[in-house]
Amino acid sequence: MTLNLANMLTLGRIFAVPVIVALLYLERSLQSVFLAYVSTGVFILASLTDMADGYIARRQNIITNLGKFLDPLADKLLISSVLIMLVELRWVDAWIVVVIVCREIAVTGMRGIAADKGVIIAADRYGKMKTIAQSLALVPLLAHYPLFGFDPVPLGTMILYLALVLTVFSGGNYLYNFYKNWLQAE
């Protein structure tokens, strides 16, 4: 059955996207610290499902084609949607989000070409590090209100720049390996 626990967790991550977007719009309208923390909490829970779904699928040996498709899609929808909302809210510069989203589109397109040739390109360690860094950056940026005198925005911004470097590097790495392997196969 393709709708197993791992895939349901992945779908939960996708369904969290409109919830987070709605919470951010409400937070902006109401200037509510509470809603900022609720949206942050929903994002954290959604991000944690990324680790949980993969662990469950491998542990229970229930890796499916649906899961292979949905998992990276869910990551991209969650991260990209939150980043775009942060641009809308003027908490993150648009150029950073453009670079990140363009990398995601390029790697997804490259994976599609590879899949058409029967090659599955799994996430490598740099891609996983990129996703973790992006998620870690978004937590303080979403929370954004000072807590006990600590302003989380500079920390989130610093981690986001690190995530940006990892994004570009991992994207270049995927494209280089794809190009090298494709040329050898052609």
ROSE-4610 file (N, C-alpha, C; in Angstrom, 1 decimal, always signed):
// ROSE-4610
residu = [M/M/M/T/T/T/L/L/L/N/N/N/L/L/L/A/A/A/N/N/N/M/M/M/L/L/L/T/T/T/L/L/L/G/G/G/R/R/R/I/I/I/F/F/F/A/A/A/V/V/V/P/P/P/V/V/V/I/I/I/V/V/V/A/A/A/L/L/L/L/L/L/Y/Y/Y/L/L/L/E/E/E/R/R/R/S/S/S/L/L/L/Q/Q/Q/S/S/S/V/V/V/F/F/F/L/L/L/A/A/A/Y/Y/Y/V/V/V/S/S/S/T/T/T/G/G/G/V/V/V/F/F/F/I/I/I/L/L/L/A/A/A/S/S/S/L/L/L/T/T/T/D/D/D/M/M/M/A/A/A/D/D/D/G/G/G/Y/Y/Y/I/I/I/A/A/A/R/R/R/R/R/R/Q/Q/Q/N/N/N/I/I/I/I/I/I/T/T/T/N/N/N/L/L/L/G/G/G/K/K/K/F/F/F/L/L/L/D/D/D/P/P/P/L/L/L/A/A/A/D/D/D/K/K/K/L/L/L/L/L/L/I/I/I/S/S/S/S/S/S/V/V/V/L/L/L/I/I/I/M/M/M/L/L/L/V/V/V/E/E/E/L/L/L/R/R/R/W/W/W/V/V/V/D/D/D/A/A/A/W/W/W/I/I/I/V/V/V/V/V/V/V/V/V/I/I/I/V/V/V/C/C/C/R/R/R/E/E/E/I/I/I/A/A/A/V/V/V/T/T/T/G/G/G/M/M/M/R/R/R/G/G/G/I/I/I/A/A/A/A/A/A/D/D/D/K/K/K/G/G/G/V/V/V/I/I/I/I/I/I/A/A/A/A/A/A/D/D/D/R/R/R/Y/Y/Y/G/G/G/K/K/K/M/M/M/K/K/K/T/T/T/I/I/I/A/A/A/Q/Q/Q/S/S/S/L/L/L/A/A/A/L/L/L/V/V/V/P/P/P/L/L/L/L/L/L/A/A/A/H/H/H/Y/Y/Y/P/P/P/L/L/L/F/F/F/G/G/G/F/F/F/D/D/D/P/P/P/V/V/V/P/P/P/L/L/L/G/G/G/T/T/T/M/M/M/I/I/I/L/L/L/Y/Y/Y/L/L/L/A/A/A/L/L/L/V/V/V/L/L/L/T/T/T/V/V/V/F/F/F/S/S/S/G/G/G/G/G/G/N/N/N/Y/Y/Y/L/L/L/Y/Y/Y/N/N/N/F/F/F/Y/Y/Y/K/K/K/N/N/N/W/W/W/L/L/L/Q/Q/Q/A/A/A/E/E/E]
num = [1/1/1/2/2/2/3/3/3/4/4/4/5/5/5/6/6/6/7/7/7/8/8/8/9/9/9/10/10/10/11/11/11/12/12/12/13/13/13/14/14/14/15/15/15/16/16/16/17/17/17/18/18/18/19/19/19/20/20/20/21/21/21/22/22/22/23/23/23/24/24/24/25/25/25/26/26/26/27/27/27/28/28/28/29/29/29/30/30/30/31/31/31/32/32/32/33/33/33/34/34/34/35/35/35/36/36/36/37/37/37/38/38/38/39/39/39/40/40/40/41/41/41/42/42/42/43/43/43/44/44/44/45/45/45/46/46/46/47/47/47/48/48/48/49/49/49/50/50/50/51/51/51/52/52/52/53/53/53/54/54/54/55/55/55/56/56/56/57/57/57/58/58/58/59/59/59/60/60/60/61/61/61/62/62/62/63/63/63/64/64/64/65/65/65/66/66/66/67/67/67/68/68/68/69/69/69/70/70/70/71/71/71/72/72/72/73/73/73/74/74/74/75/75/75/76/76/76/77/77/77/78/78/78/79/79/79/80/80/80/81/81/81/82/82/82/83/83/83/84/84/84/85/85/85/86/86/86/87/87/87/88/88/88/89/89/89/90/90/90/91/91/91/92/92/92/93/93/93/94/94/94/95/95/95/96/96/96/97/97/97/98/98/98/99/99/99/100/100/100/101/101/101/102/102/102/103/103/103/104/104/104/105/105/105/106/106/106/107/107/107/108/108/108/109/109/109/110/110/110/111/111/111/112/112/112/113/113/113/114/114/114/115/115/115/116/116/116/117/117/117/118/118/118/119/119/119/120/120/120/121/121/121/122/122/122/123/123/123/124/124/124/125/125/125/126/126/126/127/127/127/128/128/128/129/129/129/130/130/130/131/131/131/132/132/132/133/133/133/134/134/134/135/135/135/136/136/136/137/137/137/138/138/138/139/139/139/140/140/140/141/141/141/142/142/142/143/143/143/144/144/144/145/145/145/146/146/146/147/147/147/148/148/148/149/149/149/150/150/150/151/151/151/152/152/152/153/153/153/154/154/154/155/155/155/156/156/156/157/157/157/158/158/158/159/159/159/160/160/160/161/161/161/162/162/162/163/163/163/164/164/164/165/165/165/166/166/166/167/167/167/168/168/168/169/169/169/170/170/170/171/171/171/172/172/172/173/173/173/174/174/174/175/175/175/176/176/176/177/177/177/178/178/178/179/179/179/180/180/180/181/181/181/182/182/182/183/183/183/184/184/184/185/185/185/186/186/186]
x = [+0.9/+0.0/+0.9/+0.6/+1.5/+1.2/+0.0/-0.4/-0.1/+1.2/+1.7/+2.0/+2.4/+2.7/+3.7/+4.8/+5.8/+5.3/+4.5/+3.9/+2.8/+2.1/+1.2/+1.9/+3.0/+3.8/+4.3/+4.7/+5.1/+4.0/+2.8/+1.6/+1.3/+1.5/+1.3/+2.2/+3.4/+4.3/+3.8/+3.2/+2.6/+1.4/+0.6/-0.6/-0.3/+0.9/+1.3/+1.6/+1.9/+2.3/+1.2/-0.1/-1.1/-1.4/-1.2/-1.5/-0.4/+0.8/+1.9/+1.7/+1.4/+1.1/+0.0/-1.1/-2.2/-1.8/-1.1/-0.6/+0.3/+1.1/+2.0/+1.2/+0.2/-0.6/-1.4/-1.9/-2.6/-1.6/-0.4/+0.6/+0.9/+1.1/+1.4/+0.3/-1.0/-2.1/-2.3/-2.1/-2.4/-1.1/+0.1/+1.3/+1.4/+1.1/+0.9/+2.1/+2.7/+3.9/+3.4/+2.2/+1.7/+1.6/+1.1/+0.9/+2.3/+3.2/+4.6/+5.2/+4.9/+5.4/+4.6/+3.3/+2.5/+3.0/+3.2/+3.7/+5.1/+5.9/+7.2/+7.1/+6.2/+6.0/+5.5/+4.5/+4.0/+5.1/+6.0/+7.1/+8.1/+8.4/+9.3/+8.7/+7.4/+6.8/+6.8/+6.5/+6.6/+8.0/+9.0/+10.3/+10.8/+10.3/+10.7/+10.1/+9.0/+8.4/+9.4/+10.2/+11.2/+12.1/+12.6/+13.4/+12.6/+11.4/+10.6/+10.2/+9.7/+9.2/+10.3/+11.5/+12.5/+13.0/+13.1/+13.4/+12.4/+11.1/+10.1/+10.1/+10.2/+10.2/+11.4/+12.6/+13.7/+13.6/+13.2/+13.1/+12.1/+10.9/+9.9/+9.9/+11.0/+11.1/+9.9/+9.4/+8.2/+8.5/+9.6/+10.0/+9.2/+8.5/+7.6/+8.0/+7.5/+7.8/+7.0/+5.8/+5.1/+5.9/+6.5/+7.3/+8.6/+9.2/+10.4/+10.0/+8.8/+8.4/+7.9/+7.1/+6.6/+7.5/+8.5/+9.4/+10.2/+10.9/+11.6/+10.6/+9.5/+8.5/+8.0/+7.7/+7.3/+8.3/+9.6/+10.7/+10.7/+10.6/+10.7/+9.5/+8.3/+7.1/+7.2/+7.6/+7.7/+8.7/+9.9/+11.0/+10.7/+10.3/+10.1/+8.9/+7.9/+6.7/+7.0/+7.7/+8.1/+9.0/+10.0/+10.9/+10.2/+9.3/+8.5/+7.7/+7.1/+6.3/+7.2/+8.4/+9.4/+9.8/+9.8/+10.0/+8.8/+7.6/+6.4/+6.3/+6.8/+6.8/+7.9/+8.8/+10.1/+11.0/+11.1/+12.0/+13.3/+13.2/+14.3/+14.4/+15.6/+15.8/+15.4/+14.7/+14.2/+15.3/+16.5/+17.5/+17.9/+17.9/+18.3/+17.3/+16.1/+15.0/+15.0/+15.3/+15.4/+16.5/+17.7/+18.8/+18.4/+17.8/+17.4/+16.3/+15.3/+14.2/+14.7/+15.6/+16.2/+17.0/+17.8/+18.5/+17.6/+16.5/+15.6/+14.9/+14.6/+14.0/+15.0/+16.3/+17.3/+17.6/+17.7/+18.0/+16.8/+15.6/+14.4/+14.3/+14.6/+14.6/+15.6/+16.8/+17.9/+17.5/+16.8/+16.4/+15.3/+14.5/+13.5/+14.1/+15.1/+15.8/+16.5/+17.1/+17.8/+16.8/+15.6/+14.6/+14.1/+13.9/+13.5/+14.5/+15.7/+16.7/+16.9/+16.0/+16.0/+17.0/+17.5/+18.5/+17.8/+17.9/+17.3/+18.5/+18.4/+19.4/+18.9/+19.5/+19.1/+19.8/+19.2/+19.9/+21.2/+22.2/+23.6/+23.7/+24.9/+25.0/+25.0/+25.4/+25.4/+24.0/+23.2/+21.7/+21.0/+21.4/+20.8/+21.2/+22.5/+23.0/+22.3/+22.1/+21.4/+20.0/+19.3/+17.9/+17.9/+18.8/+18.9/+19.2/+20.2/+20.6/+19.4/+18.7/+17.6/+16.5/+16.2/+15.2/+15.7/+16.9/+17.5/+17.4/+17.6/+17.6/+16.2/+15.2/+13.9/+13.2/+13.7/+13.1/+13.2/+14.4/+14.5/+13.9/+14.0/+13.4/+11.8/+11.3/+9.8/+9.4/+10.2/+9.9/+10.1/+11.1/+11.5/+11.3/+10.5/+10.3/+11.4/+12.0/+13.0/+12.4/+13.1/+12.7/+13.8/+13.4/+14.3/+15.5/+15.2/+16.3/+17.1/+16.8/+17.6/+16.8/+17.4/+16.8/+17.3/+16.3/+16.7/+17.0/+16.6/+16.7/+18.2/+19.2/+20.5/+21.1/+20.7/+21.1/+20.5/+19.2/+18.5/+19.1/+19.4/+20.0/+21.4/+22.2/+23.5/+23.4/+22.5/+22.3/+21.8/+20.9/+20.4/+21.5/+22.5/+23.6/+24.4/+24.6/+25.3/+24.5/+23.2/+22.3/+22.4/+22.5/+22.6/+23.9/+25.0/+26.3/+26.1/+25.5/+25.3/+24.4/+23.4/+22.4/+23.1/+24.0/+24.7/+25.7/+26.4/+27.4/+26.8/+25.7/+25.1/+24.4/+23.9/+23.3/+24.3/+25.5/+26.6/+27.1/+27.2/+27.6/+26.7/+25.4/+24.4/+24.6/+24.6/+24.7/+26.0/+27.1/+28.4/+28.4/+27.9/+27.8/+26.9/+25.8/+24.8/+25.5/+26.1/+26.8/+27.8/+28.7/+29.8/+29.2/+28.2/+27.6/+26.8/+26.2/+25.4/+26.3/+27.4/+28.4/+29.0/+29.2/+29.8/+28.8/+27.5/+26.5/+26.2/+26.3/+26.0/+27.0]
y = [-1.2/+0.0/+1.2/+2.2/+3.4/+4.4/+4.4/+5.4/+4.8/+4.6/+4.1/+5.3/+5.0/+6.0/+7.0/+6.5/+7.4/+8.4/+7.9/+8.8/+9.7/+9.3/+10.2/+11.3/+11.0/+12.1/+13.1/+12.6/+13.5/+14.3/+13.8/+14.5/+15.6/+15.2/+16.2/+17.4/+17.2/+18.3/+19.2/+18.6/+19.4/+20.2/+19.5/+20.2/+21.3/+21.2/+22.2/+23.6/+23.5/+24.7/+25.8/+25.5/+26.5/+27.0/+26.1/+26.5/+27.6/+27.3/+28.2/+29.6/+29.5/+30.7/+31.6/+30.9/+31.6/+32.2/+31.5/+32.0/+33.2/+33.2/+34.3/+35.5/+35.4/+36.5/+37.1/+36.2/+36.6/+37.3/+36.8/+37.3/+38.8/+38.9/+40.2/+41.2/+40.8/+41.7/+42.1/+41.1/+41.3/+41.7/+41.6/+41.8/+41.0/+39.7/+38.8/+37.9/+38.1/+37.3/+35.8/+35.6/+34.2/+33.6/+34.2/+33.6/+33.4/+34.2/+34.0/+32.7/+32.5/+31.3/+30.0/+30.2/+29.1/+28.7/+29.7/+29.4/+28.7/+29.2/+28.6/+27.1/+26.9/+25.5/+24.6/+25.1/+24.2/+23.9/+24.9/+24.7/+23.7/+23.8/+22.8/+21.4/+21.3/+19.9/+19.4/+20.2/+19.8/+19.4/+20.2/+19.9/+18.6/+18.3/+17.0/+15.8/+16.0/+14.9/+14.4/+15.3/+14.9/+13.8/+14.0/+12.9/+11.7/+11.9/+10.8/+9.9/+10.5/+9.7/+8.8/+9.4/+8.6/+7.5/+7.8/+6.7/+5.6/+6.0/+4.9/+4.1/+4.8/+4.0/+3.0/+3.5/+2.6/+1.5/+1.8/+0.9/-0.2/+0.2/-0.8/-1.3/-0.9/-1.4/-1.1/+0.1/+0.5/+1.7/+1.7/+2.8/+2.6/+3.6/+3.5/+4.6/+4.4/+5.4/+6.7/+6.6/+7.7/+8.5/+7.8/+8.5/+9.1/+8.4/+9.0/+10.3/+10.4/+11.6/+12.7/+12.3/+13.3/+13.9/+13.1/+13.6/+14.8/+14.8/+16.0/+17.1/+16.8/+17.8/+18.5/+17.7/+18.3/+19.3/+18.9/+19.7/+21.0/+20.9/+22.2/+23.1/+22.5/+23.3/+24.0/+23.3/+23.8/+25.0/+24.7/+25.7/+26.9/+26.6/+27.7/+28.6/+28.0/+28.7/+29.7/+29.1/+30.0/+31.1/+30.8/+31.8/+32.9/+32.5/+33.5/+34.4/+33.7/+34.5/+35.5/+35.1/+36.0/+37.1/+37.0/+38.1/+39.0/+38.4/+39.2/+40.0/+39.5/+40.2/+41.1/+41.1/+41.9/+41.6/+40.3/+39.8/+39.2/+38.9/+38.3/+39.0/+39.2/+39.8/+38.8/+39.4/+38.6/+37.8/+38.4/+37.8/+36.5/+36.4/+35.1/+34.0/+34.4/+33.4/+33.0/+33.9/+33.7/+32.6/+32.8/+31.9/+30.5/+30.4/+29.1/+28.4/+29.2/+28.6/+28.1/+29.0/+28.6/+27.3/+27.2/+25.9/+24.7/+24.9/+23.8/+23.4/+24.4/+24.1/+23.4/+23.9/+23.3/+21.9/+21.6/+20.2/+19.3/+19.8/+19.0/+18.7/+19.7/+19.4/+18.4/+18.5/+17.5/+16.1/+16.1/+14.8/+14.2/+15.0/+14.6/+14.0/+14.6/+14.1/+12.8/+12.7/+11.5/+10.4/+10.7/+9.7/+9.1/+10.0/+9.6/+8.6/+8.7/+7.8/+6.6/+6.5/+5.3/+5.5/+6.7/+6.9/+7.7/+7.2/+7.9/+8.6/+9.9/+10.7/+11.1/+10.4/+10.6/+11.8/+12.3/+13.5/+13.0/+13.9/+13.6/+14.3/+14.1/+14.7/+16.3/+16.9/+18.3/+18.8/+18.1/+18.4/+18.3/+17.3/+17.1/+18.2/+18.5/+19.6/+21.0/+21.2/+22.4/+22.5/+21.4/+21.3/+21.6/+21.0/+21.2/+22.7/+23.2/+24.6/+25.6/+25.3/+26.2/+26.1/+24.9/+24.7/+25.4/+25.2/+25.9/+27.4/+27.9/+29.4/+29.9/+29.2/+29.6/+29.7/+28.9/+28.9/+30.2/+30.8/+32.1/+33.2/+33.1/+34.1/+34.1/+32.9/+32.9/+33.4/+33.0/+33.5/+35.0/+35.6/+36.9/+37.9/+37.6/+38.6/+38.3/+39.3/+39.0/+38.2/+37.3/+36.5/+36.5/+37.0/+37.2/+38.0/+39.0/+40.0/+39.5/+38.3/+37.8/+38.0/+38.7/+38.9/+37.8/+36.9/+35.7/+36.0/+37.2/+37.5/+37.5/+38.1/+38.0/+36.6/+35.8/+34.4/+33.7/+33.9/+33.3/+33.8/+35.1/+35.6/+35.0/+34.9/+34.3/+32.8/+32.0/+30.7/+30.6/+31.6/+31.6/+31.8/+32.7/+32.9/+31.6/+30.9/+29.6/+28.7/+28.6/+27.8/+28.2/+29.5/+29.9/+29.4/+29.4/+28.9/+27.4/+26.7/+25.2/+24.9/+25.8/+25.6/+25.7/+26.7/+26.9/+25.8/+25.5/+24.4/+23.1/+22.7/+21.4/+21.4/+22.5/+22.5/+22.3/+23.0/+22.9/+21.4/+20.8/+19.5/+18.5/+18.7/+17.8/+18.0/+19.2/+19.5/+19.0/+19.1/+18.6/+17.1/+16.4/+15.0/+14.5/+15.2/+14.8/+15.0/+16.1/+16.4/+15.3/+15.1/+14.1/+12.7/+12.3/+10.9/+10.9/+11.9/+12.0/+11.9/+12.6/+12.6/+11.2/+10.6/+9.2/+8.2/+8.4/+7.5/+7.8/+9.0/+9.4/+8.9]
z = [+0.0/+0.0/+0.0/-0.9/-1.0/+0.1/+0.6/+1.6/+3.0/+3.3/+4.6/+5.5/+6.7/+7.8/+7.3/+6.6/+6.1/+5.1/+4.2/+3.2/+3.8/+4.8/+5.5/+6.2/+6.8/+7.4/+6.3/+5.2/+4.1/+3.6/+3.5/+3.1/+4.2/+5.4/+6.5/+6.4/+5.9/+5.7/+4.6/+3.5/+2.5/+3.0/+3.7/+4.3/+5.3/+5.9/+6.8/+6.1/+4.8/+4.1/+4.1/+3.7/+3.8/+5.2/+6.2/+7.5/+8.0/+7.6/+8.0/+7.3/+6.0/+5.2/+5.8/+6.2/+6.8/+8.1/+8.9/+10.2/+10.0/+9.0/+8.8/+8.4/+7.5/+7.1/+8.3/+9.2/+10.4/+11.3/+11.5/+12.4/+11.9/+10.6/+10.1/+10.3/+10.1/+10.3/+11.8/+12.7/+14.1/+14.9/+14.3/+15.0/+16.3/+16.1/+17.3/+17.5/+18.7/+19.1/+19.1/+19.7/+19.8/+18.5/+17.5/+16.1/+15.5/+15.8/+15.3/+15.8/+17.1/+17.7/+17.3/+17.1/+16.6/+15.2/+14.3/+12.9/+13.0/+13.9/+14.1/+14.6/+15.5/+16.0/+14.9/+14.1/+13.0/+12.0/+11.7/+10.8/+11.4/+12.7/+13.3/+13.2/+13.6/+13.5/+12.1/+11.1/+9.7/+9.3/+9.7/+9.4/+10.0/+11.2/+11.9/+11.2/+10.5/+9.7/+8.6/+8.2/+7.1/+7.6/+8.8/+9.4/+9.7/+10.2/+10.7/+9.5/+8.4/+7.3/+6.7/+6.5/+6.0/+6.9/+8.2/+9.2/+9.2/+9.2/+9.2/+7.9/+6.8/+5.5/+5.5/+5.9/+5.8/+6.9/+8.1/+9.2/+8.9/+8.3/+8.1/+6.6/+5.9/+4.5/+3.7/+3.8/+3.0/+2.1/+1.5/+0.6/-0.7/-1.1/-2.3/-3.3/-4.5/-5.6/-5.2/-4.6/-4.2/-3.2/-2.2/-1.2/-1.8/-2.8/-3.4/-4.1/-4.7/-5.3/-4.4/-3.4/-2.5/-1.5/-1.0/+0.0/-0.4/-1.6/-2.0/-2.3/-2.9/-3.2/-2.0/-0.9/+0.3/+0.9/+0.9/+1.4/+0.6/-0.7/-1.6/-1.3/-1.2/-1.0/+0.4/+1.4/+2.7/+2.8/+2.4/+2.5/+1.6/+0.3/-0.6/-0.2/+0.2/+0.6/+1.8/+2.8/+3.9/+3.5/+2.7/+2.2/+1.4/+0.6/-0.2/+0.7/+1.7/+2.7/+3.5/+3.8/+4.5/+3.6/+2.3/+1.4/+1.4/+1.3/+1.4/+2.6/+3.7/+5.0/+5.2/+4.2/+4.2/+5.3/+5.6/+6.6/+6.0/+4.7/+4.0/+2.6/+2.1/+0.8/-0.3/-1.3/-2.4/-3.1/-3.3/-4.2/-3.6/-2.2/-1.6/-1.9/-1.9/-2.2/-3.7/-4.5/-6.0/-6.2/-5.6/-5.8/-5.3/-4.1/-3.5/-4.4/-4.8/-5.6/-6.9/-7.6/-8.9/-8.8/-7.7/-7.5/-7.4/-6.7/-6.5/-7.8/-8.6/-9.9/-10.8/-10.8/-11.7/-11.3/-10.0/-9.6/-9.8/-9.6/-9.9/-11.4/-12.2/-13.7/-14.1/-13.5/-13.8/-13.3/-12.1/-11.7/-12.6/-13.1/-14.1/-15.3/-15.9/-17.0/-16.7/-15.6/-15.2/-15.0/-14.4/-14.1/-15.5/-16.5/-17.8/-18.4/-18.0/-18.5/-17.6/-16.6/-15.7/-14.5/-14.3/-13.2/-12.1/-10.9/-9.8/-9.1/-8.9/-8.2/-6.8/-5.9/-4.5/-3.9/-2.8/-2.2/-1.6/-1.9/-1.3/+0.0/+0.6/+1.9/+1.9/+0.8/+0.7/+0.6/-0.2/-0.3/+1.0/+1.8/+3.1/+4.1/+4.0/+4.8/+4.5/+3.2/+2.7/+3.3/+3.2/+3.8/+5.3/+6.0/+7.4/+7.7/+7.0/+7.2/+6.9/+5.8/+5.5/+6.6/+7.1/+8.1/+9.4/+9.8/+11.0/+10.9/+9.7/+9.5/+9.6/+9.1/+9.1/+10.5/+11.4/+12.8/+13.5/+13.6/+14.3/+13.4/+12.1/+11.3/+11.4/+11.5/+11.8/+13.1/+14.1/+15.5/+15.6/+15.1/+14.9/+16.0/+17.0/+18.1/+19.2/+19.8/+20.8/+22.0/+22.5/+23.6/+24.7/+25.9/+27.0/+26.6/+25.8/+25.4/+24.2/+23.7/+22.6/+21.3/+20.3/+19.0/+18.1/+17.7/+16.9/+15.4/+14.9/+13.5/+13.0/+13.7/+13.2/+13.1/+14.1/+14.0/+12.8/+12.6/+11.5/+10.2/+10.1/+8.9/+8.6/+9.7/+9.5/+9.0/+9.6/+9.2/+7.7/+7.4/+6.0/+5.0/+5.3/+4.4/+4.3/+5.4/+5.3/+4.4/+4.6/+3.8/+2.4/+2.1/+0.7/+0.1/+0.8/+0.3/+0.0/+1.0/+0.8/-0.4/-0.5/-1.6/-3.0/-3.1/-4.4/-4.6/-3.6/-3.7/-4.0/-3.3/-3.5/-4.9/-5.3/-6.6/-7.7/-7.5/-8.5/-8.5/-7.3/-7.2/-7.9/-7.7/-8.4/-10.0/-10.4/-11.8/-12.4/-11.7/-12.2/-12.3/-11.3/-11.3/-12.4/-12.6/-13.6/-15.0/-15.2/-16.5/-16.8/-15.8/-15.9/-16.2/-15.5/-15.7/-17.0/-17.3/-18.6/-19.8/-19.7/-20.9/-21.0/-19.9/-20.0/-20.6/-20.3/-20.8/-22.2/-22.7/-24.1/-25.0]
